[in-house]
Amino acid sequence: MLYRVYSAAVFGIQAHLVSVEVDLSSGQKLDLKMVGLPDTAVRESSERIHAALRNCGYMLPPHHITINLAPADLKKEGSAFDLPMAVGILGASGCVPKQDLSACLFMGELSLDGSIRPIQGTLVMASMAREIGLDRLIVPEANAREAAVVNGVRAYAAYSLPQVVDLLRDRQPWSPVEVDPGQLLARQRAYDADLSDVKGQYQARRALEVAVAGGHNILLIGPPGAGKTMLARRLPSILPPLSFEEAIEITKIHSVSGLLSARTGLVAARPFRAPHHTISDAGLIGGGKIPRPGEVSLAHNGVLFLDELPEFHRRVLEVLRQPLEDGTVTISRASMSVAYPARFMLAAAMNPCRCGYYGHPVRQCTCTPPLIQRYLARISGPLLDRIDLHIQVPAVRLKELVQKEKAEGSESVRERIVAARDIQARRLESSGIRCNAQMSQKALRRHCSLDPESEKKMESAVTRLGLSARAYARILRVSRTVADLDNCGRILPRHVAEAIQYRALDGACWRQGFETVS
């Protein structure tokens, strides 16, 4: 007897429909054969399914069982096929009545006692089901809220194999899990860290505001204890709230990575990822035998913070160049090629030299000129060009440390940022981009025209600092963001001057370091 149910295979953040076809024929003993390019985890499911069926009281007579996972040329990975294969076996043996399940999608890993364990990629499968017209999803109880986030599908929580059988026999009411995505998004994470905790560093605070307002990359350079990490750790408190579309994008990545909490179902806050400098290039960019998202993808629509930037391996830093430019990461293997989104804001911090006190007004630097040169040379020019703002963070003076007056808090800064982002959203709506940092050359020409005085300032900066064409374009984008924060439709000379200042500071630091050794 032939029985067919449907499941899905996940590749990257895309899912493909899989038809699970089960055929039973007479035999002298119970024998299960699986075809359709199953990987090791899928092949091992035969033992889990056999034990789960036996422990749940479903005693199958001796049969030869053939399971085909179609299409046969698509590789099947993971343990999500346990439940659909078990349902197919029960259906083919007559334990589940013959019925039309063409509108149902089954997924779940079986324990040996028949309970259903959570899986990865549920949201991706649910999105695929909606696109192709499947409106009923039988998912593990721990993944039910995640699947229910998708409009147009009904997600039913399954906690055991007998419960699923009772559902199919209509012994239990079909009660879908319901969630309110708007309510989930409203529960934004509260941050204990606030910008008001930062003493002094007014220019760095302003630079952070500009960077977040336009989605620009930022590099903080200063001695130990100046507050670089403290500033960066407060970035999440001024990030604009997520839209529902952005939340879905982030949740898909966290879902396929197995990082999504069963209690939430939707990532409601922009991610802030801060990997250690010992991370490998595969850990940062993604990879593995079965390609998985790296830190750059987990930071999608959020912030990737690299503390002690020169301590990262040179090869690791260089792989950042493609995602910084394109907003995607493509991982190619012999059998597949997977693309993950990686549109993030890069925040980095570093010392001006190995000891950290080069250029310090009080402490003496102990580094020799060659050491300073080697330290600075760890950051390549092409990578530096892709960072929009380079900010010097000087040591905090005692007068600033002991002052009792509180600085401006994150909430008021975030209000200005949200207002600037709204301006950008209206301006760039037809382009399909969300912030100034993502503007193409065509958009730059359209939205970043300069008056003669501003052009003169730009020409002087390019000549004086030796900026590349990419750096020139980034100054234009930052100028546009400064104007948006000023609620100004045109880019004025003062906006260009501020944007140049953010590049000039870093240019002076870099140039001075190399001149010392020449």
Helices and strands as residue ranges (DSSP letters): E 2-11, E 14-26, E 31-35, H 40-55, E 63-70, H 82-92, E 104-106, E 109-110, E 116-117, H 122-132, E 136-140, G 141-143, H 144-148, E 154-158, H 161-168, H 181-186, G 195-197, H 202-214, E 218-221, H 228-233, G 235-238, H 244-257, E 272-273, H 281-285, E 286-287, E 292-293, H 295-298, E 303-306, G 309-311, H 314-318, H 321-326, E 328-332, E 337-341, E 345-350, H 369-376, H 381-385, E 389-392, H 398-402, H 410-428, G 429-431, G 436-438, H 441-447, H 452-465, H 469-485, H 493-517
